Amino acid sequence: MDMNRLNRSHRFAGAAGLVLIAVLFLKWYETNGIGTSGWESLTYIDIIVFIAGLAGVAYALLQALGADAVPPSVVTGLAALATLLAAYRMAAPPGEASLGFGPIIAILAGVAEMYGGWLGMREEGEGFANDPEKSPETGPPRSQSEI
């Protein structure tokens, strides 16, 4: 394993992926003085957050091993989904439960993993359709004779 193969996108996504996995063991909600972890209190969202974290870790680990990596667009998409679901669970806690710090950390880690995936997309030439840096129309204006 060669850690020198990891660039900034791999480091961001890998570290954020580890945090996304770890945050599932932290307190997400508290009811009557009893805290529940993400694994205990979430139904299917915990699995999606875990898979998103695993994608970020795999993106970095496979690059360090020199194997074919997970596409950064997959990492970005899964991190975005995990972030949105964590934000939903933060906005709508179950029943009378009070909010713990798990959802907040999950949102921050999801945004960091999205950033790492986005950096990877830019490095590999993937991108969004309206990326002004990749668009041919960002050059100097053309005259009528060039059209």
ZATORMI-551244 format. One record per residue (C-alpha): chain; y, x, z. Coordinates in steps of 0.05 Angstrom, whole numbers, plus 5000, padded with zeros to 4 digits. Example, Ala and Ser with C-alpha at 12.3 -4.5 7.8 and 13.67 -1.06 7.14 Angstrom:
// residues 2
- A;4910;5246;5156
- A;4979;5273;5143
// end
This chain:
// residues 147
- A;5000;5000;5000
- A;5066;5030;4977
- A;5126;5000;5013
- A;5172;5037;4964
- A;5153;4985;4911
- A;5189;4931;4950
- A;5260;4916;4929
- A;5309;4871;4964
- A;5280;4807;4937
- A;5210;4824;4962
- A;5236;4845;5030
- A;5278;4781;5039
- A;5222;4735;5016
- A;5168;4771;5056
- A;5207;4774;5121
- A;5230;4702;5115
- A;5159;4680;5099
- A;5134;4712;5163
- A;5189;4675;5202
- A;5170;4609;5168
- A;5098;4618;5191
- A;5118;4640;5261
- A;5167;4582;5271
- A;5110;4533;5268
- A;5087;4559;5336
- A;5156;4548;5367
- A;5183;4485;5400
- A;5207;4434;5349
- A;5215;4373;5395
- A;5215;4356;5469
- A;5195;4290;5499
- A;5198;4277;5575
- A;5203;4351;5588
- A;5143;4369;5545
- A;5156;4411;5483
- A;5114;4406;5420
- A;5106;4459;5367
- A;5112;4449;5293
- A;5037;4446;5286
- A;5033;4391;5339
- A;5092;4348;5319
- A;5092;4350;5243
- A;5043;4312;5200
- A;5041;4344;5131
- A;5106;4383;5134
- A;5073;4438;5175
- A;5024;4452;5118
- A;5080;4455;5067
- A;5122;4502;5111
- A;5060;4545;5122
- A;5045;4549;5047
- A;5118;4566;5032
- A;5116;4622;5084
- A;5050;4647;5056
- A;5080;4649;4986
- A;5137;4693;5010
- A;5089;4740;5046
- A;5043;4743;4986
- A;5102;4757;4940
- A;5119;4819;4981
- A;5048;4841;4998
- A;5021;4837;4927
- A;5080;4877;4901
- A;5067;4930;4954
- A;4994;4933;4933
- A;5012;4939;4860
- A;4977;4874;4841
- A;5005;4816;4801
- A;5055;4782;4846
- A;5069;4709;4858
- A;5124;4688;4809
- A;5192;4686;4844
- A;5205;4617;4817
- A;5145;4591;4856
- A;5171;4626;4919
- A;5240;4595;4909
- A;5213;4525;4896
- A;5166;4525;4956
- A;5221;4552;5001
- A;5269;4499;4977
- A;5218;4445;4991
- A;5203;4472;5061
- A;5278;4477;5076
- A;5291;4405;5054
- A;5233;4379;5095
- A;5255;4418;5157
- A;5325;4391;5148
- A;5296;4321;5144
- A;5256;4330;5208
- A;5318;4357;5242
- A;5360;4297;5220
- A;5305;4247;5238
- A;5266;4269;5299
- A;5206;4226;5316
- A;5218;4171;5367
- A;5258;4190;5428
- A;5245;4264;5421
- A;5302;4314;5431
- A;5309;4370;5381
- A;5282;4440;5395
- A;5303;4503;5359
- A;5244;4505;5310
- A;5275;4464;5254
- A;5339;4505;5256
- A;5302;4570;5250
- A;5258;4541;5195
- A;5320;4521;5155
- A;5351;4590;5161
- A;5285;4624;5142
- A;5276;4577;5084
- A;5345;4593;5057
- A;5331;4668;5065
- A;5265;4660;5027
- A;5300;4621;4972
- A;5351;4677;4967
- A;5295;4728;4960
- A;5261;4687;4907
- A;5326;4677;4870
- A;5339;4752;4870
- A;5269;4762;4842
- A;5282;4710;4788
- A;5345;4747;4767
- A;5309;4814;4767
- A;5253;4787;4723
- A;5300;4752;4675
- A;5280;4683;4699
- A;5336;4638;4717
- A;5369;4572;4714
- A;5391;4544;4648
- A;5466;4548;4664
- A;5467;4619;4692
- A;5535;4645;4666
- A;5513;4718;4669
- A;5455;4705;4621
- A;5490;4656;4575
- A;5510;4682;4505
- A;5574;4641;4510
- A;5604;4685;4564
- A;5626;4739;4516
- A;5695;4742;4485
- A;5718;4682;4445
- A;5697;4684;4372
- A;5744;4674;4315
- A;5733;4621;4261
- A;5708;4673;4212
- A;5651;4694;4259
- A;5625;4623;4265
// end
